[in-house]
Amino acid sequence: MQAEKKAPRIVIVRIPLEVKASVLFPDGSLDGYTQSERDTQGLLLSQTRYTASGTTIEKIEYVYNLGKLASKITKDGEGKLVSLRSYEYGSTGLLIAETVDDANGKRLSSFEYTYGANGKRLTWIVKDAKATPIAETVYTYRNGILEKAELRDGIGRKTGFSSYDYEGDRLVKQSFFDAGGTLLRVETNTWSNGKVTIEERKSAGGAIQQRSTYEYGTDGQLLKKMWEDVAGKSKLTTTYEYSFKEERKTISD
């Protein structure tokens, strides 16, 4: 006898929205903090960075068009324009170009992106102020998963590459090489409950140079990031605060 199909049910999902990030020294004293301003729908409007005493260092304002990020406006602590970063999208909705201009409207740099039919990024081209290519990254995939990123200079010469290793669909190691294939460094990820909990940067010989550890809340939000420069023997901790947006979702069992 066929089991009776259950009717769809509605659940309330809590979506965390970051509102403040505080950077702390090892003794717990405040180094500085960033506050985020959002609209009523949770869309990020601005992020302002402050010193421990509350002096404004920098403010970034976000402008959208049809729900997509159109530009990022960076201002200094006095509110003066520093730079404008603009974004352009293709017919499929994917990002195809970025430009960075200074406060006087002079072009500083630009970036171009290309994609395959499956929407996977194929190239990332960096250009200077005169629109001359100075670097390119070419991506290759296996079974739809990023396998290799090759770095090239402005005239197409290989300058290095990185390879990616996975456990299932989870990235666990990224290895960096020079143009001749000599290993330069390795970055590893440790996962728990679907989240990265430890990131480590290691030398070619395996010595740990930097380590980041992450702690999460019950809604999956990042609560704390602890960054350690092992070689330099320095540590910083970033703590995060959130507001929550509730959404109703229909689930079919």
Backbone torsions as a table, in degrees:
resi	resn	phi	psi	omega
1	MET	NA	129.6	-177.3
2	GLN	-73.2	133.4	-179.4
3	ALA	-67.2	143.3	-179.6
4	GLU	-69.9	131.1	-179.7
5	LYS	-73.0	130.8	-178.6
6	LYS	-77.4	146.4	177.7
7	ALA	-71.3	146.7	176.8
8	PRO	-56.5	147.7	178.5
9	ARG	-122.3	155.1	-178.7
10	ILE	-105.2	130.3	177.5
11	VAL	-122.4	154.0	177.2
12	ILE	-98.5	122.6	-180.0
13	VAL	-108.4	129.5	177.4
14	ARG	-93.3	121.2	-179.0
15	ILE	-105.9	116.3	-179.9
16	PRO	-74.3	137.2	178.8
17	LEU	-126.1	115.1	-176.5
18	GLU	-64.1	132.3	178.0
19	VAL	-119.3	-20.9	-179.6
20	LYS	-155.1	139.4	174.3
21	ALA	-130.1	124.4	-176.8
22	SER	-115.7	132.6	179.3
23	VAL	-102.3	126.7	-174.9
24	LEU	-118.2	143.0	172.6
25	PHE	-76.1	168.3	-179.0
26	PRO	-55.9	-29.8	179.8
27	ASP	-83.0	2.4	178.4
28	GLY	91.9	-6.4	178.7
29	SER	-73.9	153.7	-173.8
30	LEU	-82.2	130.3	173.9
31	ASP	-90.5	-42.1	179.5
32	GLY	176.5	175.5	-178.8
33	TYR	-151.9	159.1	178.5
34	THR	-124.8	130.5	177.4
35	GLN	-112.1	139.1	-178.6
36	SER	-110.6	136.3	176.8
37	GLU	-109.9	135.1	-177.9
38	ARG	-130.7	159.9	175.5
39	ASP	-85.4	-175.6	-174.8
40	THR	-66.1	-19.2	178.9
41	GLN	-94.2	-0.3	179.1
42	GLY	93.3	2.3	-178.9
43	LEU	-71.5	132.0	-178.1
44	LEU	-69.6	124.1	-179.4
45	LEU	-104.1	-37.3	-179.6
46	SER	-159.8	157.2	172.6
47	GLN	-133.6	126.2	-178.0
48	THR	-118.6	128.7	-177.9
49	ARG	-102.9	133.2	-176.2
50	TYR	-124.7	156.7	168.7
51	THR	-76.7	173.8	178.9
52	ALA	-59.4	-31.7	-178.3
53	SER	-84.2	-5.2	177.4
54	GLY	99.3	6.6	176.4
55	THR	-75.8	132.9	-179.4
56	THR	-70.7	130.1	176.5
57	ILE	-99.3	-44.9	-172.7
58	GLU	-160.9	147.4	174.3
59	LYS	-132.8	132.5	176.5
60	ILE	-115.0	125.2	178.9
61	GLU	-107.7	140.2	-176.0
62	TYR	-113.0	131.0	-179.9
63	VAL	-119.3	138.2	-175.3
64	TYR	-121.2	155.6	174.2
65	ASN	-139.3	118.5	-178.5
66	LEU	54.4	39.2	174.8
67	GLY	83.6	-1.1	179.7
68	LYS	-112.1	146.2	178.7
69	LEU	-62.6	122.8	-178.6
70	ALA	-101.8	-35.3	-179.7
71	SER	-159.9	155.4	172.8
72	LYS	-122.9	123.1	-177.9
73	ILE	-107.1	117.6	-179.4
74	THR	-102.8	128.8	179.1
75	LYS	-123.8	153.2	178.6
76	ASP	-83.2	-173.4	-175.7
77	GLY	-64.7	-19.1	178.8
78	GLU	-97.0	4.1	178.6
79	GLY	87.0	8.3	179.4
80	LYS	-84.2	141.6	-179.2
81	LEU	-63.3	133.1	176.7
82	VAL	-107.7	-49.1	-179.0
83	SER	-158.3	160.3	176.9
84	LEU	-128.4	123.2	177.5
85	ARG	-111.0	121.4	-176.4
86	SER	-113.1	149.6	-175.1
87	TYR	-123.9	139.3	178.9
88	GLU	-126.6	139.5	-176.3
89	TYR	-120.5	150.2	177.8
90	GLY	-86.5	-176.5	-176.9
91	SER	-64.3	-23.6	178.8
92	THR	-86.8	-3.0	-179.8
93	GLY	90.4	0.7	-179.6
94	LEU	-86.7	146.9	178.8
95	LEU	-66.0	125.7	-179.0
96	ILE	-116.9	-16.9	-178.8
97	ALA	-159.0	149.3	171.8
98	GLU	-134.8	146.2	173.4
99	THR	-131.2	146.5	178.2
100	VAL	-124.3	121.3	179.6
101	ASP	-118.8	151.0	177.7
102	ASP	-83.4	-173.5	-174.6
103	ALA	-64.5	-22.1	180.0
104	ASN	-96.1	7.0	179.5
105	GLY	84.2	7.9	179.3
106	LYS	-81.4	133.3	-178.4
107	ARG	-66.9	130.2	177.6
108	LEU	-101.8	-43.3	-179.6
109	SER	-165.8	168.4	176.3
110	SER	-150.3	161.9	-176.7
111	PHE	-138.3	140.4	177.6
112	GLU	-128.1	145.7	-177.4
113	TYR	-129.7	142.3	172.8
114	THR	-125.4	158.0	-174.4
115	TYR	-136.8	157.9	173.3
116	GLY	-86.8	177.9	-178.2
117	ALA	-62.1	-25.3	-179.7
118	ASN	-87.7	4.1	178.4
119	GLY	85.9	1.7	178.6
120	LYS	-79.2	137.8	-179.6
121	ARG	-68.8	133.2	-179.4
122	LEU	-103.6	-40.0	-178.5
123	THR	-141.9	153.7	172.8
124	TRP	-133.6	114.4	-175.6
125	ILE	-110.8	128.9	178.7
126	VAL	-105.1	131.0	179.4
127	LYS	-123.4	151.7	179.3
128	ASP	-86.0	-168.8	-175.6
129	ALA	-62.6	-24.3	180.0
130	LYS	-96.6	12.8	179.5
131	ALA	67.4	22.4	175.8
132	THR	-88.5	126.4	178.6
133	PRO	-60.2	131.8	178.5
134	ILE	-120.1	-15.9	178.7
135	ALA	-162.0	154.0	178.1
136	GLU	-147.0	140.5	172.8
137	THR	-116.3	128.5	-179.5
138	VAL	-114.2	126.0	-175.2
139	TYR	-104.3	139.3	173.9
140	THR	-126.2	150.2	-173.1
141	TYR	-128.2	157.2	171.1
142	ARG	-133.2	123.1	-177.7
143	ASN	54.3	37.0	176.0
144	GLY	80.7	3.2	-178.2
145	ILE	-114.1	135.8	-178.8
146	LEU	-58.3	126.4	-177.6
147	GLU	-112.1	-34.2	-174.4
148	LYS	-154.9	144.0	172.5
149	ALA	-126.5	118.3	-178.5
150	GLU	-102.3	131.6	-179.9
151	LEU	-97.7	135.9	179.2
152	ARG	-133.2	156.0	175.9
153	ASP	-86.1	-171.3	-173.9
154	GLY	-65.9	-18.5	179.0
155	ILE	-111.0	16.8	172.0
156	GLY	91.4	4.6	179.5
157	ARG	-78.7	136.1	179.9
158	LYS	-67.1	128.3	179.2
159	THR	-114.3	-11.5	-179.9
160	GLY	166.1	178.6	177.0
161	PHE	-161.7	164.2	175.0
162	SER	-132.4	148.0	178.0
163	SER	-120.4	157.2	-172.7
164	TYR	-126.5	133.9	177.5
165	ASP	-119.9	142.2	-174.0
166	TYR	-129.2	156.4	163.9
167	GLU	-117.6	105.7	-168.8
168	GLY	68.4	-124.7	177.6
169	ASP	-104.6	14.8	-177.8
170	ARG	-101.3	125.6	178.5
171	LEU	-71.8	122.5	-178.8
172	VAL	-114.7	-19.1	179.9
173	LYS	-154.6	137.3	171.5
174	GLN	-125.5	124.1	-177.3
175	SER	-110.9	136.6	-175.7
176	PHE	-114.2	133.8	-175.9
177	PHE	-129.4	156.4	171.6
178	ASP	-83.9	-177.2	-175.0
179	ALA	-61.4	-29.1	-178.8
180	GLY	-87.6	-1.5	178.2
181	GLY	93.9	9.1	177.2
182	THR	-79.1	130.3	-179.2
183	LEU	-67.0	131.1	179.9
184	LEU	-102.6	-46.4	179.7
185	ARG	-163.3	168.5	179.7
186	VAL	-134.7	139.5	174.4
187	GLU	-120.6	127.3	-176.3
188	THR	-119.2	151.2	177.2
189	ASN	-120.9	134.7	172.0
190	THR	-109.3	131.1	-174.8
191	TRP	-110.2	150.1	172.5
192	SER	-152.6	127.8	179.4
193	ASN	53.5	40.0	175.4
194	GLY	78.6	8.5	-179.7
195	LYS	-125.8	147.7	172.3
196	VAL	-74.9	123.2	-179.2
197	THR	-107.6	-24.4	178.5
198	ILE	-140.4	131.7	171.0
199	GLU	-120.4	133.2	179.6
200	GLU	-131.2	136.8	172.1
201	ARG	-105.2	126.2	-176.4
202	LYS	-123.2	151.3	174.9
203	SER	-71.9	172.1	177.8
204	ALA	-59.8	-28.1	179.5
205	GLY	-85.8	-3.1	176.5
206	GLY	99.6	-1.8	179.2
207	ALA	-73.4	133.8	179.7
208	ILE	-74.7	125.9	179.9
209	GLN	-102.2	-43.0	178.9
210	GLN	-139.6	149.6	178.8
211	ARG	-142.1	136.1	173.0
212	SER	-123.6	133.0	176.1
213	THR	-120.9	146.2	-172.7
214	TYR	-125.7	141.4	174.6
215	GLU	-123.5	140.8	-173.7
216	TYR	-123.7	156.8	176.9
217	GLY	-93.4	-179.0	-175.5
218	THR	-68.6	-19.9	177.7
219	ASP	-98.0	14.3	178.0
220	GLY	83.2	2.7	-177.0
221	GLN	-79.6	143.7	176.5
222	LEU	-71.2	123.3	-179.7
223	LEU	-100.0	-36.0	-174.8
224	LYS	-151.5	136.0	171.9
225	LYS	-122.6	124.8	178.0
226	MET	-111.0	116.4	-177.3
227	TRP	-108.2	132.2	-177.4
228	GLU	-131.4	125.0	170.7
229	ASP	-91.6	98.8	-173.1
230	VAL	-64.0	-43.4	-178.4
231	ALA	-67.3	-43.4	-178.8
232	GLY	-85.3	-5.9	178.8
233	LYS	55.1	46.7	175.2
234	SER	-124.8	150.4	-178.7
235	LYS	-138.2	144.4	172.6
236	LEU	-138.2	146.7	176.8
237	THR	-123.7	133.2	175.3
238	THR	-112.7	125.9	175.9
239	THR	-109.9	147.7	-173.2
240	TYR	-122.8	141.3	176.4
241	GLU	-120.8	150.1	-171.9
242	TYR	-136.8	154.9	158.8
243	SER	-105.6	169.6	-177.0
244	PHE	-130.1	135.6	175.7
245	LYS	-107.1	132.3	-179.9
246	GLU	-102.9	134.2	177.7
247	GLU	-128.2	144.1	176.2
248	ARG	-92.9	127.7	179.8
249	LYS	-125.9	141.6	178.1
250	THR	-95.5	127.9	-178.0
251	ILE	-119.6	130.9	175.9
252	SER	-103.9	120.9	179.8
253	ASP	-77.3	NA	NA
